[in-house]
Amino acid sequence: MERVWGSERRRTAIGRAVLSLPARQALADRQLLSGRTVLDYGCGRGDDVRALQRLECQVAGWDPFYCPEPQPRASDVVLLTYVLNVIEDPAERRRTLVRAWELASTLLVVSARLTWERSKVRGEEFGDGLLTTRQTFQHLYGAGELREYVQQATGVRVVSAAPGVVYAFKDDRARLDYLAHRVVPDTQWLASQDTATAVSALVDFCERRGRLPLIEEMPPEVAQMLAHLKPVELTRLVRDGADTGRMTEGARRSTLNALLYLAVQLFHGRGPFAGLPVALQQDVRSFFRSYKEACQRADRLLLKLRDDAYVRGAMHASAAGKLTPTALYVHRRALERIPTVLRLYEHCASIAAGRPAKWTVAKLKHRGRAVSWLDYPDFDTDPHPRLASSYLVDLHTLEASHLSYAGSSNRPLLHRKHEFLAADDADAARYRRLTEAEVRAGLYEHPHLIGTEVGWEAELARCGRQLRGHRLVRRPGGPE
């Protein structure tokens, strides 16, 4: 019989109009696949259960107050969503986590409120948390604390999927597959209707990956349409149809992606060659003399991450991003264009404490090791987008912090937007023209004044200018 939790905890169950963040993250990470059973353990009012049912997931919920019957049954995926933080008894808290782990046959998704939310919780110290004014309990976790706590209780390596959300996999190969997808997203295949379009899709894959695919990597319809061709014929078709320069670039990119994955793997536990996802096994076979050589090169890459001079040199050589005296700022569209050691830098932080769902610009510090993900929700439409929030991970302590500017009347804003992008980005030229017009108008003569909304508006008024979209125009009645 499941133990019934303290009755006051029911007050922490909020109603949701949309999926909770952990459920959305698990969907985005393709962990709630068709055919998998899902248990929302401690489902509260059941809003996630109903939303997932509408998405045709095989989901059930259990909650000691709102849904005590039937008793929870083992499922492929168990969601333990904002449950641990409301249990005031540490022993019961751990039992609950262990029970959720026992019920999960494939994956346990654990989420909890984090320490940066302290300002939102009104209450007084009680045990190892807070007794709120509503007579409920909250134990707020540090990002590193939650990861370590779940790791100790389950006995497996866990992955930080997002701030306050960690994954514990029953099968370590599933963990490695998940890491591979985060570091090296699956190559998308072109649609195929017949043999000719299937050959075009094959050539496109080879140009982007730099090698022929395995049968296991092909979509079933492509494999069927090409099944009558011998390997030597497929090789000839690719040789005749593929662009040599693109193939070379694809091979270079696949080599660097494999090194990036193996380096991240060491940071989070590297397994044997047979444990690699099939596509990465083939990359290693195609572009390295051996798995040992690939691992040695990845280890050297990881060591370079500790070298300040090397990291600063990589930032200076980066084909994308804005370099300041303290950090490199890169738009998410340009992140794959920065040197591999810097991509590793960002990935290590994301795996240590989770990358937030909403972010626009990554900030990589070159003094010390810390990554911030900055959210500028109106980057594409606002000529000088305002900062909504910042999430920072310190790679020395593996702890995270969060700042929100939602209530600020003088938010930080961006200038010279083109500098955050790759030079060939579709919007870079338009943003550059605006910057050049602002420089000519004298708007950057006092850079210490223009970093926030109030100072920027004052400089616009001083120079007699205003913005219409991404165009700078004269302000009516302003100086010529």
DRENDO-1510 file (C-alpha; in Angstrom, 1 decimal, always signed):
<recs>
REC; n; res; u; v; w
REC; 1; MET; +0.0; +0.0; +0.0 .
REC; 2; GLU; +1.4; +3.4; -0.9 .
REC; 3; ARG; +2.1; +5.7; +2.0 .
REC; 4; VAL; -0.2; +8.7; +2.1 .
REC; 5; TRP; +1.7; +11.9; +2.2 .
REC; 6; GLY; +0.9; +14.8; +4.6 .
REC; 7; SER; -2.5; +16.2; +3.8 .
REC; 8; GLU; -1.4; +19.9; +3.6 .
REC; 9; ARG; +0.8; +19.0; +0.6 .
REC; 10; ARG; -2.3; +19.0; -1.6 .
REC; 11; ARG; -2.2; +22.8; -1.5 .
REC; 12; THR; +1.0; +22.8; -3.5 .
REC; 13; ALA; -0.8; +21.1; -6.5 .
REC; 14; ILE; -1.4; +24.0; -8.9 .
REC; 15; GLY; -3.7; +24.0; -11.9 .
REC; 16; ARG; -2.0; +24.3; -15.3 .
REC; 17; ALA; -3.3; +25.3; -18.6 .
REC; 18; VAL; -0.3; +23.9; -20.4 .
REC; 19; LEU; +2.2; +21.1; -19.9 .
REC; 20; SER; +4.7; +21.5; -17.0 .
REC; 21; LEU; +8.2; +22.3; -18.0 .
REC; 22; PRO; +9.5; +18.8; -17.2 .
REC; 23; ALA; +6.9; +17.2; -19.3 .
REC; 24; ARG; +7.6; +19.6; -22.2 .
REC; 25; GLN; +11.3; +18.9; -21.9 .
REC; 26; ALA; +10.8; +15.1; -21.9 .
REC; 27; LEU; +8.6; +15.5; -25.1 .
REC; 28; ALA; +11.2; +17.7; -26.8 .
REC; 29; ASP; +13.9; +15.2; -25.9 .
REC; 30; ARG; +11.8; +12.4; -27.5 .
REC; 31; GLN; +11.6; +10.5; -24.2 .
REC; 32; LEU; +7.8; +10.2; -24.3 .
REC; 33; LEU; +7.7; +8.1; -27.4 .
REC; 34; SER; +4.7; +6.4; -28.9 .
REC; 35; GLY; +4.5; +3.0; -27.4 .
REC; 36; ARG; +6.0; +3.9; -24.1 .
REC; 37; THR; +3.9; +3.9; -21.0 .
REC; 38; VAL; +4.2; +6.9; -18.7 .
REC; 39; LEU; +3.3; +7.3; -15.0 .
REC; 40; ASP; +3.0; +10.8; -13.4 .
REC; 41; TYR; +3.8; +9.9; -9.8 .
REC; 42; GLY; +2.4; +12.6; -7.6 .
REC; 43; CYS; +0.3; +14.0; -10.4 .
REC; 44; GLY; -1.6; +16.6; -8.3 .
REC; 45; ARG; -4.7; +17.7; -10.1 .
REC; 46; GLY; -3.7; +15.7; -13.2 .
REC; 47; ASP; -3.3; +18.5; -15.7 .
REC; 48; ASP; -0.1; +16.9; -17.2 .
REC; 49; VAL; -1.9; +13.5; -17.4 .
REC; 50; ARG; -4.8; +15.0; -19.4 .
REC; 51; ALA; -2.5; +17.0; -21.7 .
REC; 52; LEU; -0.4; +14.0; -22.5 .
REC; 53; GLN; -3.5; +11.9; -23.1 .
REC; 54; ARG; -4.5; +14.5; -25.7 .
REC; 55; LEU; -1.1; +14.0; -27.3 .
REC; 56; GLU; -2.0; +10.3; -27.4 .
REC; 57; CYS; +0.6; +9.2; -24.8 .
REC; 58; GLN; -0.2; +6.1; -22.8 .
REC; 59; VAL; -0.1; +7.9; -19.5 .
REC; 60; ALA; -1.6; +7.3; -16.0 .
REC; 61; GLY; -1.4; +9.4; -12.9 .
REC; 62; TRP; -1.2; +8.7; -9.2 .
REC; 63; ASP; -1.5; +11.2; -6.3 .
REC; 64; PRO; -2.1; +10.5; -2.6 .
REC; 65; PHE; -4.9; +13.1; -2.4 .
REC; 66; TYR; -6.3; +13.8; -5.8 .
REC; 67; CYS; -5.9; +10.3; -7.4 .
REC; 68; PRO; -5.1; +7.6; -4.9 .
REC; 69; GLU; -6.7; +4.8; -6.9 .
REC; 70; PRO; -5.6; +2.7; -8.6 .
REC; 71; GLN; -2.2; +2.0; -7.1 .
REC; 72; PRO; +0.7; +3.1; -9.3 .
REC; 73; ARG; +2.1; +0.5; -11.7 .
REC; 74; ALA; +5.5; +0.2; -13.2 .
REC; 75; SER; +5.9; +2.2; -16.4 .
REC; 76; ASP; +8.5; +2.9; -19.0 .
REC; 77; VAL; +8.8; +6.5; -18.0 .
REC; 78; VAL; +8.0; +7.9; -14.5 .
REC; 79; LEU; +7.6; +11.7; -14.0 .
REC; 80; LEU; +8.3; +12.9; -10.5 .
REC; 81; THR; +7.3; +16.5; -11.0 .
REC; 82; TYR; +7.9; +19.0; -8.2 .
REC; 83; VAL; +7.2; +16.4; -5.6 .
REC; 84; LEU; +10.5; +16.1; -3.7 .
REC; 85; ASN; +10.6; +19.8; -2.7 .
REC; 86; VAL; +7.2; +19.6; -0.9 .
REC; 87; ILE; +8.1; +16.7; +1.4 .
REC; 88; GLU; +9.3; +17.9; +4.8 .
REC; 89; ASP; +10.6; +14.6; +6.1 .
REC; 90; PRO; +14.0; +13.8; +4.6 .
REC; 91; ALA; +13.6; +10.1; +5.0 .
REC; 92; GLU; +10.2; +10.0; +3.4 .
REC; 93; ARG; +11.6; +12.2; +0.6 .
REC; 94; ARG; +14.2; +9.7; -0.2 .
REC; 95; ARG; +11.8; +6.8; +0.0 .
REC; 96; THR; +9.6; +8.6; -2.5 .
REC; 97; LEU; +12.4; +9.0; -4.9 .
REC; 98; VAL; +13.6; +5.4; -4.5 .
REC; 99; ARG; +10.0; +4.2; -5.1 .
REC; 100; ALA; +9.7; +6.3; -8.3 .
REC; 101; TRP; +12.9; +4.8; -9.5 .
REC; 102; GLU; +11.6; +1.3; -8.8 .
REC; 103; LEU; +8.5; +2.0; -10.8 .
REC; 104; ALA; +10.5; +3.3; -13.9 .
REC; 105; SER; +11.6; +0.6; -16.3 .
REC; 106; THR; +13.4; +3.0; -18.8 .
REC; 107; LEU; +13.6; +6.5; -17.5 .
REC; 108; LEU; +12.9; +8.6; -14.3 .
REC; 109; VAL; +12.4; +12.3; -14.8 .
REC; 110; VAL; +12.8; +14.3; -11.6 .
REC; 111; SER; +12.1; +18.0; -11.2 .
REC; 112; ALA; +12.3; +20.3; -8.3 .
REC; 113; ARG; +12.1; +24.0; -7.5 .
REC; 114; LEU; +15.5; +25.7; -7.3 .
REC; 115; THR; +17.2; +28.0; -4.8 .
REC; 116; TRP; +16.9; +31.1; -7.0 .
REC; 117; GLU; +13.1; +31.0; -6.4 .
REC; 118; ARG; +13.6; +31.8; -2.8 .
REC; 119; SER; +12.2; +35.3; -3.3 .
REC; 120; LYS; +8.9; +33.8; -4.5 .
REC; 121; VAL; +8.4; +31.7; -1.4 .
REC; 122; ARG; +7.1; +33.5; +1.7 .
REC; 123; GLY; +7.9; +31.6; +4.8 .
REC; 124; GLU; +10.2; +30.8; +7.7 .
REC; 125; GLU; +13.0; +28.3; +8.2 .
REC; 126; PHE; +11.7; +24.8; +9.0 .
REC; 127; GLY; +13.9; +21.7; +9.0 .
REC; 128; ASP; +16.0; +21.8; +5.8 .
REC; 129; GLY; +13.6; +24.1; +4.0 .
REC; 130; LEU; +10.8; +26.6; +4.5 .
REC; 131; LEU; +7.4; +26.5; +6.1 .
REC; 132; THR; +5.3; +28.7; +3.9 .
REC; 133; THR; +2.5; +31.1; +4.9 .
REC; 134; ARG; +0.1; +28.5; +3.4 .
REC; 135; GLN; +1.3; +25.9; +5.8 .
REC; 136; THR; +3.1; +24.0; +3.1 .
REC; 137; PHE; +6.8; +23.0; +2.9 .
REC; 138; GLN; +9.4; +23.8; +0.3 .
REC; 139; HIS; +12.9; +22.4; +0.1 .
REC; 140; LEU; +14.6; +24.5; -2.7 .
REC; 141; TYR; +17.4; +22.6; -4.4 .
REC; 142; GLY; +20.7; +23.9; -5.8 .
REC; 143; ALA; +21.2; +22.6; -9.4 .
REC; 144; GLY; +24.2; +20.5; -8.3 .
REC; 145; GLU; +22.4; +19.3; -5.2 .
REC; 146; LEU; +19.4; +17.9; -7.1 .
REC; 147; ARG; +21.7; +16.1; -9.6 .
REC; 148; GLU; +23.8; +14.6; -6.8 .
REC; 149; TYR; +20.8; +13.6; -4.7 .
REC; 150; VAL; +19.1; +11.7; -7.6 .
REC; 151; GLN; +22.4; +10.1; -8.5 .
REC; 152; GLN; +23.0; +8.8; -5.0 .
REC; 153; ALA; +19.5; +7.5; -4.6 .
REC; 154; THR; +19.4; +5.7; -8.0 .
REC; 155; GLY; +23.0; +4.6; -8.2 .
REC; 156; VAL; +23.3; +5.7; -11.8 .
REC; 157; ARG; +24.8; +8.7; -13.6 .
REC; 158; VAL; +22.1; +11.3; -14.2 .
REC; 159; VAL; +21.9; +14.0; -16.8 .
REC; 160; SER; +20.7; +17.6; -16.3 .
REC; 161; ALA; +18.1; +18.1; -19.0 .
REC; 162; ALA; +17.1; +21.6; -18.1 .
REC; 163; PRO; +17.4; +23.8; -15.0 .
REC; 164; GLY; +15.8; +21.8; -12.2 .
REC; 165; VAL; +15.1; +18.7; -14.4 .
REC; 166; VAL; +17.3; +15.6; -14.3 .
REC; 167; TYR; +17.1; +12.3; -16.2 .
REC; 168; ALA; +18.0; +8.9; -14.6 .
REC; 169; PHE; +18.2; +6.1; -17.2 .
REC; 170; LYS; +17.9; +2.4; -16.3 .
REC; 171; ASP; +20.0; +1.5; -19.3 .
REC; 172; ASP; +23.3; +3.4; -19.7 .
REC; 173; ARG; +23.2; +3.0; -23.5 .
REC; 174; ALA; +20.0; +5.0; -23.4 .
REC; 175; ARG; +21.8; +7.7; -21.5 .
REC; 176; LEU; +24.6; +7.7; -24.1 .
REC; 177; ASP; +22.0; +7.9; -26.9 .
REC; 178; TYR; +20.4; +10.9; -25.3 .
REC; 179; LEU; +23.8; +12.7; -24.9 .
REC; 180; ALA; +24.6; +11.9; -28.5 .
REC; 181; HIS; +21.3; +13.5; -29.7 .
REC; 182; ARG; +22.0; +16.6; -27.6 .
REC; 183; VAL; +25.6; +17.0; -29.0 .
REC; 184; VAL; +25.1; +15.6; -32.6 .
REC; 185; PRO; +21.4; +16.0; -33.7 .
REC; 186; ASP; +20.2; +13.3; -36.1 .
REC; 187; THR; +20.7; +14.1; -39.8 .
REC; 188; GLN; +17.4; +14.8; -41.4 .
REC; 189; TRP; +16.6; +13.0; -44.6 .
REC; 190; LEU; +15.0; +14.5; -47.7 .
REC; 191; ALA; +11.5; +13.1; -48.5 .
REC; 192; SER; +11.6; +10.3; -51.0 .
REC; 193; GLN; +8.8; +9.1; -53.3 .
REC; 194; ASP; +10.7; +6.9; -55.8 .
REC; 195; THR; +14.2; +5.5; -56.5 .
REC; 196; ALA; +15.4; +8.8; -58.1 .
REC; 197; THR; +14.4; +10.9; -55.1 .
REC; 198; ALA; +15.8; +8.2; -52.7 .
REC; 199; VAL; +19.2; +8.5; -54.5 .
REC; 200; SER; +19.0; +12.3; -54.1 .
REC; 201; ALA; +18.3; +11.9; -50.4 .
REC; 202; LEU; +21.3; +9.5; -50.1 .
REC; 203; VAL; +23.6; +12.0; -51.8 .
REC; 204; ASP; +22.4; +14.8; -49.6 .
REC; 205; PHE; +23.1; +12.7; -46.5 .
REC; 206; CYS; +26.6; +11.9; -47.7 .
REC; 207; GLU; +27.4; +15.6; -48.4 .
REC; 208; ARG; +26.3; +16.6; -44.9 .
REC; 209; ARG; +27.8; +13.6; -43.0 .
REC; 210; GLY; +30.9; +13.0; -45.3 .
REC; 211; ARG; +30.3; +9.3; -45.6 .
REC; 212; LEU; +27.8; +6.6; -46.7 .
REC; 213; PRO; +25.1; +5.7; -44.2 .
REC; 214; LEU; +24.5; +2.4; -42.6 .
REC; 215; ILE; +21.2; +0.7; -43.4 .
REC; 216; GLU; +20.1; +1.4; -39.8 .
REC; 217; GLU; +20.5; +5.1; -40.4 .
REC; 218; MET; +18.2; +5.2; -43.4 .
REC; 219; PRO; +14.5; +5.9; -43.1 .
REC; 220; PRO; +12.6; +2.6; -43.9 .
REC; 221; GLU; +11.2; +4.0; -47.2 .
REC; 222; VAL; +14.6; +5.0; -48.5 .
REC; 223; ALA; +16.2; +1.6; -47.5 .
REC; 224; GLN; +13.4; -0.2; -49.4 .
REC; 225; MET; +13.7; +1.9; -52.5 .
REC; 226; LEU; +17.5; +1.4; -52.6 .
REC; 227; ALA; +17.5; -2.3; -51.5 .
REC; 228; HIS; +17.9; -3.5; -55.1 .
REC; 229; LEU; +21.2; -1.7; -55.5 .
REC; 230; LYS; +24.6; -3.3; -54.5 .
REC; 231; PRO; +26.9; -1.4; -52.2 .
REC; 232; VAL; +29.3; -0.7; -55.1 .
REC; 233; GLU; +26.5; +0.8; -57.1 .
REC; 234; LEU; +25.5; +3.1; -54.2 .
REC; 235; THR; +29.1; +4.2; -53.8 .
REC; 236; ARG; +29.3; +5.0; -57.6 .
REC; 237; LEU; +26.0; +7.0; -57.4 .
REC; 238; VAL; +27.3; +9.1; -54.5 .
REC; 239; ARG; +30.7; +9.6; -56.2 .
REC; 240; ASP; +29.1; +10.8; -59.4 .
REC; 241; GLY; +26.3; +12.9; -57.7 .
REC; 242; ALA; +27.9; +14.4; -54.6 .
REC; 243; ASP; +29.8; +17.7; -54.6 .
REC; 244; THR; +33.4; +16.9; -53.5 .
REC; 245; GLY; +33.7; +20.1; -51.5 .
REC; 246; ARG; +30.6; +19.5; -49.6 .
REC; 247; MET; +31.6; +15.9; -48.9 .
REC; 248; THR; +34.9; +17.2; -47.5 .
REC; 249; GLU; +33.2; +19.8; -45.3 .
REC; 250; GLY; +30.7; +17.1; -44.1 .
REC; 251; ALA; +33.5; +14.8; -43.2 .
REC; 252; ARG; +35.3; +17.6; -41.3 .
REC; 253; ARG; +32.1; +18.5; -39.4 .
REC; 254; SER; +31.4; +14.8; -38.6 .
REC; 255; THR; +34.9; +14.4; -37.3 .
REC; 256; LEU; +34.6; +17.4; -35.0 .
REC; 257; ASN; +31.2; +16.4; -33.8 .
REC; 258; ALA; +32.5; +12.9; -32.9 .
REC; 259; LEU; +35.4; +14.5; -30.9 .
REC; 260; LEU; +32.9; +16.8; -29.2 .
REC; 261; TYR; +30.7; +13.9; -28.2 .
REC; 262; LEU; +33.6; +11.8; -26.9 .
REC; 263; ALA; +34.9; +14.7; -24.9 .
REC; 264; VAL; +31.5; +15.4; -23.4 .
REC; 265; GLN; +31.2; +11.7; -22.7 .
REC; 266; LEU; +34.4; +11.7; -20.6 .
REC; 267; PHE; +33.0; +14.6; -18.7 .
REC; 268; HIS; +29.9; +12.5; -17.9 .
REC; 269; GLY; +31.2; +9.0; -18.1 .
REC; 270; ARG; +32.6; +7.4; -21.3 .
REC; 271; GLY; +31.6; +3.9; -22.2 .
REC; 272; PRO; +33.0; +1.2; -24.6 .
REC; 273; PHE; +32.9; +1.6; -28.4 .
REC; 274; ALA; +30.0; -0.9; -28.6 .
REC; 275; GLY; +28.0; +1.5; -26.3 .
REC; 276; LEU; +28.1; +4.4; -28.8 .
REC; 277; PRO; +25.1; +5.1; -30.9 .
REC; 278; VAL; +25.3; +3.3; -34.2 .
REC; 279; ALA; +25.8; +6.5; -36.2 .
REC; 280; LEU; +28.7; +7.7; -34.1 .
REC; 281; GLN; +30.3; +4.2; -34.3 .
REC; 282; GLN; +30.3; +4.6; -38.1 .
REC; 283; ASP; +31.7; +8.1; -37.8 .
REC; 284; VAL; +34.6; +6.8; -35.7 .
REC; 285; ARG; +35.2; +4.0; -38.2 .
REC; 286; SER; +35.1; +6.4; -41.1 .
REC; 287; PHE; +37.2; +9.3; -39.8 .
REC; 288; PHE; +39.6; +7.8; -37.2 .
REC; 289; ARG; +42.2; +5.0; -37.3 .
REC; 290; SER; +40.6; +3.5; -34.1 .
REC; 291; TYR; +38.3; +4.3; -31.2 .
REC; 292; LYS; +41.4; +4.6; -29.0 .
REC; 293; GLU; +42.8; +7.4; -31.3 .
REC; 294; ALA; +39.4; +9.2; -31.3 .
REC; 295; CYS; +39.3; +9.1; -27.5 .
REC; 296; GLN; +42.9; +10.3; -27.2 .
REC; 297; ARG; +42.1; +13.3; -29.5 .
REC; 298; ALA; +38.9; +14.0; -27.5 .
REC; 299; ASP; +40.9; +13.9; -24.2 .
REC; 300; ARG; +43.4; +16.5; -25.6 .
REC; 301; LEU; +40.4; +18.7; -26.6 .
REC; 302; LEU; +39.1; +18.5; -23.1 .
REC; 303; LEU; +42.5; +19.4; -21.6 .
REC; 304; LYS; +42.6; +22.5; -23.9 .
REC; 305; LEU; +39.4; +23.7; -22.2 .
REC; 306; ARG; +41.5; +24.3; -19.1 .
REC; 307; ASP; +44.1; +26.4; -20.9 .
REC; 308; ASP; +43.1; +30.1; -20.7 .
REC; 309; ALA; +45.4; +31.2; -23.5 .
REC; 310; TYR; +44.1; +28.5; -25.8 .
REC; 311; VAL; +40.4; +29.4; -25.0 .
REC; 312; ARG; +41.0; +33.1; -25.6 .
REC; 313; GLY; +42.8; +32.3; -28.8 .
REC; 314; ALA; +39.8; +30.2; -30.0 .
REC; 315; MET; +37.5; +33.1; -29.1 .
REC; 316; HIS; +39.6; +35.5; -31.2 .
REC; 317; ALA; +39.6; +33.0; -34.1 .
REC; 318; SER; +35.9; +32.3; -33.9 .
REC; 319; ALA; +33.9; +32.8; -37.1 .
REC; 320; ALA; +30.9; +34.0; -35.1 .
REC; 321; GLY; +30.1; +35.9; -32.0 .
REC; 322; LYS; +31.0; +39.2; -30.3 .
REC; 323; LEU; +34.2; +39.2; -28.2 .
REC; 324; THR; +34.4; +41.6; -25.3 .
REC; 325; PRO; +37.2; +42.0; -22.7 .
REC; 326; THR; +35.5; +39.3; -20.5 .
REC; 327; ALA; +33.5; +36.9; -22.7 .
REC; 328; LEU; +32.4; +35.7; -26.2 .
REC; 329; TYR; +28.7; +36.3; -26.9 .
REC; 330; VAL; +27.1; +34.0; -29.6 .
REC; 331; HIS; +23.6; +33.8; -30.9 .
REC; 332; ARG; +22.1; +30.3; -30.8 .
REC; 333; ARG; +21.9; +30.3; -34.6 .
REC; 334; ALA; +25.6; +30.7; -34.8 .
REC; 335; LEU; +26.7; +28.3; -32.0 .
REC; 336; GLU; +27.7; +25.5; -34.4 .
REC; 337; ARG; +30.1; +28.0; -36.2 .
REC; 338; ILE; +32.4; +28.6; -33.2 .
REC; 339; PRO; +35.5; +26.5; -32.6 .
REC; 340; THR; +35.0; +22.9; -31.3 .
REC; 341; VAL; +36.7; +23.7; -28.0 .
REC; 342; LEU; +34.1; +26.5; -27.4 .
REC; 343; ARG; +31.2; +24.2; -28.3 .
REC; 344; LEU; +32.6; +21.7; -25.8 .
REC; 345; TYR; +32.7; +24.5; -23.2 .
REC; 346; GLU; +29.0; +25.3; -23.7 .
REC; 347; HIS; +28.0; +21.6; -23.8 .
REC; 348; CYS; +29.8; +20.8; -20.5 .
REC; 349; ALA; +27.9; +23.6; -18.8 .
REC; 350; SER; +24.6; +22.4; -20.2 .
REC; 351; ILE; +25.1; +18.8; -19.1 .
REC; 352; ALA; +26.3; +19.9; -15.7 .
REC; 353; ALA; +23.3; +22.0; -14.8 .
REC; 354; GLY; +20.9; +22.0; -17.8 .
REC; 355; ARG; +20.4; +24.4; -20.6 .
REC; 356; PRO; +17.3; +26.6; -20.2 .
REC; 357; ALA; +14.4; +26.1; -22.7 .
REC; 358; LYS; +14.4; +29.8; -23.6 .
REC; 359; TRP; +17.6; +31.4; -24.6 .
REC; 360; THR; +18.9; +33.6; -27.4 .
REC; 361; VAL; +22.6; +34.3; -26.7 .
REC; 362; ALA; +25.3; +32.2; -25.0 .
REC; 363; LYS; +27.9; +34.0; -23.1 .
REC; 364; LEU; +31.2; +32.1; -22.6 .
REC; 365; LYS; +33.6; +33.7; -20.1 .
REC; 366; HIS; +37.3; +33.5; -20.9 .
REC; 367; ARG; +38.5; +34.3; -17.4 .
REC; 368; GLY; +37.4; +31.5; -15.2 .
REC; 369; ARG; +34.9; +29.0; -16.6 .
REC; 370; ALA; +31.2; +30.0; -16.6 .
REC; 371; VAL; +28.5; +29.9; -19.3 .
REC; 372; SER; +25.4; +32.1; -19.2 .
REC; 373; TRP; +22.3; +31.7; -21.5 .
REC; 374; LEU; +20.7; +35.0; -22.0 .
REC; 375; ASP; +17.1; +35.3; -23.1 .
REC; 376; TYR; +16.2; +38.1; -25.5 .
REC; 377; PRO; +12.7; +37.0; -26.7 .
REC; 378; ASP; +12.4; +39.8; -29.3 .
REC; 379; PHE; +15.8; +39.5; -30.8 .
REC; 380; ASP; +14.6; +39.2; -34.4 .
REC; 381; THR; +11.9; +41.9; -34.2 .
REC; 382; ASP; +13.4; +44.5; -31.8 .
REC; 383; PRO; +16.4; +46.5; -33.1 .
REC; 384; HIS; +17.7; +46.6; -29.5 .
REC; 385; PRO; +16.2; +43.6; -27.7 .
REC; 386; ARG; +15.7; +43.8; -24.0 .
REC; 387; LEU; +17.1; +41.1; -21.7 .
REC; 388; ALA; +14.4; +39.0; -20.0 .
REC; 389; SER; +16.5; +36.5; -18.0 .
REC; 390; SER; +19.9; +35.1; -17.5 .
REC; 391; TYR; +20.9; +31.6; -16.4 .
REC; 392; LEU; +24.5; +31.1; -15.4 .
REC; 393; VAL; +26.5; +27.8; -14.7 .
REC; 394; ASP; +29.8; +28.0; -13.0 .
REC; 395; LEU; +31.9; +25.1; -14.2 .
REC; 396; HIS; +34.2; +25.2; -11.2 .
REC; 397; THR; +31.4; +24.6; -8.7 .
REC; 398; LEU; +28.8; +23.2; -11.1 .
REC; 399; GLU; +26.3; +25.4; -9.4 .
REC; 400; ALA; +23.8; +27.6; -11.2 .
REC; 401; SER; +22.1; +31.0; -10.7 .
REC; 402; HIS; +19.2; +32.8; -12.3 .
REC; 403; LEU; +18.3; +36.4; -12.8 .
REC; 404; SER; +15.0; +37.7; -14.1 .
REC; 405; TYR; +14.5; +41.2; -15.4 .
REC; 406; ALA; +10.7; +40.8; -15.9 .
REC; 407; GLY; +10.0; +43.5; -13.2 .
REC; 408; SER; +12.7; +45.9; -14.1 .
REC; 409; SER; +11.9; +49.3; -15.6 .
REC; 410; ASN; +15.5; +49.7; -16.9 .
REC; 411; ARG; +16.5; +46.5; -18.6 .
REC; 412; PRO; +19.8; +45.8; -20.2 .
REC; 413; LEU; +19.6; +45.8; -24.0 .
REC; 414; LEU; +21.7; +44.9; -27.0 .
REC; 415; HIS; +23.5; +47.0; -29.6 .
REC; 416; ARG; +25.3; +45.9; -32.8 .
REC; 417; LYS; +23.1; +42.8; -33.2 .
REC; 418; HIS; +25.0; +41.6; -36.3 .
REC; 419; GLU; +28.1; +40.9; -34.2 .
REC; 420; PHE; +26.4; +38.1; -32.4 .
REC; 421; LEU; +25.7; +36.2; -35.6 .
REC; 422; ALA; +27.7; +34.5; -38.3 .
REC; 423; ALA; +28.6; +36.9; -41.1 .
REC; 424; ASP; +26.5; +35.0; -43.6 .
REC; 425; ASP; +23.4; +34.9; -41.5 .
REC; 426; ALA; +20.3; +36.0; -43.5 .
REC; 427; ASP; +19.7; +39.0; -41.1 .
REC; 428; ALA; +23.3; +40.1; -40.5 .
REC; 429; ALA; +23.4; +42.7; -43.3 .
REC; 430; ARG; +20.2; +44.4; -42.2 .
REC; 431; TYR; +21.4; +44.6; -38.6 .
REC; 432; ARG; +24.8; +45.9; -39.8 .
REC; 433; ARG; +23.2; +48.7; -41.8 .
REC; 434; LEU; +21.3; +49.9; -38.7 .
REC; 435; THR; +24.5; +49.8; -36.6 .
REC; 436; GLU; +26.3; +51.9; -39.2 .
REC; 437; ALA; +23.5; +54.5; -39.3 .
REC; 438; GLU; +23.6; +54.7; -35.5 .
REC; 439; VAL; +27.4; +55.2; -35.5 .
REC; 440; ARG; +27.0; +58.0; -38.0 .
REC; 441; ALA; +24.3; +59.7; -35.9 .
REC; 442; GLY; +26.6; +59.7; -32.9 .
REC; 443; LEU; +24.6; +57.3; -30.8 .
REC; 444; TYR; +27.7; +55.3; -29.7 .
REC; 445; GLU; +29.8; +58.3; -28.5 .
REC; 446; HIS; +29.1; +57.5; -24.9 .
REC; 447; PRO; +29.0; +53.7; -24.7 .
REC; 448; HIS; +28.8; +53.7; -20.9 .
REC; 449; LEU; +25.3; +55.3; -21.1 .
REC; 450; ILE; +23.6; +53.1; -23.6 .
REC; 451; GLY; +23.6; +49.7; -22.0 .
REC; 452; THR; +20.1; +50.0; -20.5 .
REC; 453; GLU; +16.8; +51.3; -21.7 .
REC; 454; VAL; +16.8; +54.6; -19.9 .
REC; 455; GLY; +20.3; +55.6; -21.1 .
REC; 456; TRP; +19.6; +54.5; -24.7 .
REC; 457; GLU; +16.4; +56.5; -24.9 .
REC; 458; ALA; +18.2; +59.5; -23.6 .
REC; 459; GLU; +20.9; +59.2; -26.2 .
REC; 460; LEU; +18.3; +58.8; -29.0 .
REC; 461; ALA; +16.6; +62.0; -27.8 .
REC; 462; ARG; +20.0; +63.8; -27.6 .
REC; 463; CYS; +20.8; +62.9; -31.1 .
REC; 464; GLY; +17.3; +63.7; -32.4 .
REC; 465; ARG; +16.7; +60.1; -33.7 .
REC; 466; GLN; +14.1; +57.4; -33.3 .
REC; 467; LEU; +13.7; +53.9; -34.6 .
REC; 468; ARG; +11.1; +52.5; -37.0 .
REC; 469; GLY; +11.8; +48.8; -37.0 .
REC; 470; HIS; +15.4; +48.4; -38.1 .
REC; 471; ARG; +15.6; +51.9; -39.6 .
REC; 472; LEU; +17.0; +55.0; -37.8 .
REC; 473; VAL; +15.0; +58.1; -38.7 .
REC; 474; ARG; +15.0; +61.7; -37.5 .
REC; 475; ARG; +12.8; +62.5; -34.5 .
REC; 476; PRO; +10.2; +65.3; -35.3 .
REC; 477; GLY; +11.5; +68.6; -34.0 .
REC; 478; GLY; +14.9; +67.2; -33.3 .
REC; 479; PRO; +18.3; +68.6; -34.4 .
REC; 480; GLU; +19.4; +68.3; -38.0 .
</recs>
